């Protein structure tokens, strides 16, 4: 290292480094157009002029980019002489290249608004040589260079001919400051360059050979595309390694084979979206205005290729009519995908709504075979799309899409419900593509030694939905078949539970407890704040003047040390922070960097490792709130960063140590409900070594499973019931209470005490709610008034025992008690049950006519082939609309029922006289029991009476109240295998809690001032986590009703503090004094 002086300030630098680079690294701005950090310097633009002070004070003007640093060198970057010379040079450049945005922007920054010389509007090259140097030094192709002399000098290929040395890398275009038209790769190489397409943007945009795969990637770092990298393919370039300040790139890295000893394996490789090829039709490969749903998803995104604007790819025009074509690559044996992809209907509705919200004049039409909105509250979402957004649904499978080249419209050819051929024109067509097994699925399955099903997904046992054909190996998510996000998240937790069952004996054997130094007592110490400003590479420093902010922070009251770091979150900087805390006796730390959502915990951990209380740390987000949102206003971003740092320091000065409360955990679970879900959850928890209290209100275990005989694929459910009850009764860790109910519950997460109606009292740490649901008892269609009108459950029972008389005709009516007021939800299992019984009827009585009257057949996922099988066996399916539902009559007491329904194809009323009329009844919540239990546990119900989870996708088995979980039919209607998976997921989450010896309640919780509290109860009502109760407390010599905050449940959200009209609640770490100090600092 050497020492030189820039503008009177001594700086340290590498010997031989350019003065331009050293100046910029130290926050000194020098204009330049021909410099690039990764290329050799040329000095062509002459804008980076500086003065060298020699002996006797004589000054010499030279270009700073070509000036190497030397010991004792004195440089001046600002003077009247330099300003005059630079402006003169800029006038020359401006005259030569007057239309370039980069030149105009730099000219304005230098104070040159117009030139005095004649301009050449046709020219856009300033002969800076960046492109020539990039081609020579980066690509090592030397496909272009300077040709001719004097005023004829220009960038060209050898002899003006096509260059076969050009590798179409685009480096010349990338470094060109003016975007010169001379750098036309097609004219240089004789062929158009092919862009690297972004997989994340569904190949609608281009990307680089090195880029972040997508914004939420884990790890969220750039990756090199080995197929496009010049270094890896031609041993050229190497630019990213040269400019990476973190030294994170190593081209010699290679795959390394690692051997791991594991006790269980979970396979979750996901899926791939179906890609329609030329043979599939619908115009996807030839029509630019036919896009897939994945592409449209990115088009709708604010961070997508069109900034969230709905436009046609062909001409950028806003479309008015948009068509969604469903079941593309699903329910289609021609492409070997005879299954339903489960997700397409709902994402099409979602995309149609978003398109309508983005552009109110859009008219979406969705062409469907069936609307498969089978999930919780999905039907309500569809009805909202119809009523509030005017989205049209048409029952049809589209035959073709034909583009009118004159108008640019797309003609959709389809048959309507009556069978007539129709044609409609649309501006944009969306293909709702299905889910397929990933390309590597077969190779992975072969390597794992597991079986695959007929469609190429990993096979799992029908009644153990996570278990593969190989013991100890489990599969989850769309790798086992198409499914939506909630089911995928549930299966992920369920697979973890199955693995944990095997690994339970080894729990904690490989865990090393982390130790921390004793916490330093800062009482009586003067405030000494350390401030660390992060460059975050160029994420922050590319906009914010970080050194200037650092210098400013050092002047703030209470600041004892200030520094700026390339990456403050790196391990090296964490060590530096700990060293600074010790050397400078810092007792508070402020980091100005990115988001506290992602990095606050990291820095708080560093505080603990330094012997300081983690709550003595404050973070300022100068990335999201400064550099990202003010990219085009560096000065404004820098000033705002100063404001945020000043506020953070003001808050830190008043920060006080906060103590966490350690609460013991009772390693026992209470499972409410003894049906399939409850017993499955109880066994899963008990198998991991925890005690379980299983409570069932009926006199025997089994719940709704007692009413079922077989699954759709023929699995014996009664055998499952017997085996499960036997395991529960014989398990040493399970204590069953049948004919009992929860009478009283006290306590909180990890520390509950419950009393049952049978007199039992016990303590437990977690609760699983699996109380089941009821079969709807219909009042419509003559049920209960005629002996031959029965439900699907009853038909299943009779088929198992054998019908007394062979039926000649059986009619089934779907959606009885579901999908209409007052139950606007799908019961999920009815369609599959109808198909199952219809197939069974045809197998036992081939001559019987079986007729299914339905609204939408919802045999989703891998159930679809059974629907196709039923049709192949002669089962007839007729759609009806809710406004024209079937009518049932009969003559006298013994007369056969008559069913009248309108056939949409014939357009006429069809009359059926079945021997059996079977009603596909839905499930309903046990509203009275659920309401009572919800009040006891302080958890919510939805408007249909089912328990409401914390988040439908992120926390599908948890309540907002910690320590309480939900599974099975108590959550929503579902099949036996889905109930099993959700029970395992709930057990998995419960075991995470039970496996802890104690819970640590964080310090940022509310405090109640007894003198101010008037027990109005507003805080109790507003707390989303059930952390506040009104209790009688002893204050002095009297008892008073006051608000009490449970530290185990409090999340520190501050809602209570903000809403308290008396100012009786203060949030620790965010006191009024701290907040007001921040405001005053601003």
Helices and strands as residue ranges (DSSP letters): E 2-6, E 9-13, H 19-25, E 49-53, G 55-57, E 59-63, E 74-76, H 80-96, H 101-109, H 130-133, I 134-138, E 145-147, G 150-152, E 154-156, G 158-160, H 171-175, H 185-189, E 210-212, E 222-224, H 230-234, H 239-243, E 265-267, E 271-273, G 278-280, E 290-292, H 293-300, E 321-328, G 333-335, H 344-358, E 363-368, H 378-389, E 392-395, E 398-403, E 410-415, E 421-426, E 428-433, E 435-437, H 441-448, E 473-475, G 477-480, H 485-503, G 504-506, E 529-534, H 546-553, E 559-565, H 571-583, E 588-593, H 596-609, G 614-616, E 617-621, I 623-627, H 634-653, E 661-664, E 668-672, H 676-686, E 691-696, G 703-707, H 717-730, E 734-738, E 742-748, E 751-756, E 761-764, E 766-769, E 774-775, E 789-791, H 792-801, E 809-816, H 830-844, E 849-854, G 861-863, H 864-872, E 876-879, G 882-884, E 887-890, E 897-903, E 908-912, E 916-921, E 923-924, H 927-937, E 964-966, G 968-970, H 976-994, E 998-1001, E 1006-1008, H 1018-1022, E 1028-1035, E 1038-1045, H 1055-1059, E 1065-1067, H 1072-1081
